[in-house]
Amino acid sequence: MMQEAKPADTMRELPTETREFLAKLEPSDLEALHEAALFWKRVSAFGIVLKWLAIFLVAVATGIVAFGESISKIISWLSK
């Protein structure tokens, strides 16, 4: 099993600009970044749901049209 790297070891591998940026952050900034990350995670998940909902609605509409056309053909056959 892999051991997790200690924060100091992980920070050493980051670019200098990133380390300087992170060093300037206050606890409230970290909380805001955490909330923003959660927000974007939820928005992207909701986007996936909306995509599949749109595909479902198009499929239902197409199915209703095809069903209506089939019913009209059957009625026209029976009326001859």
Summary of the structure (lengths in Angstrom):
residues: 80
radius of gyration: 27.9
end to end distance: 76.1
largest distance: 84.8
contacts: 139
relative contact order: 0.05
helix: 85%
strand: 0%
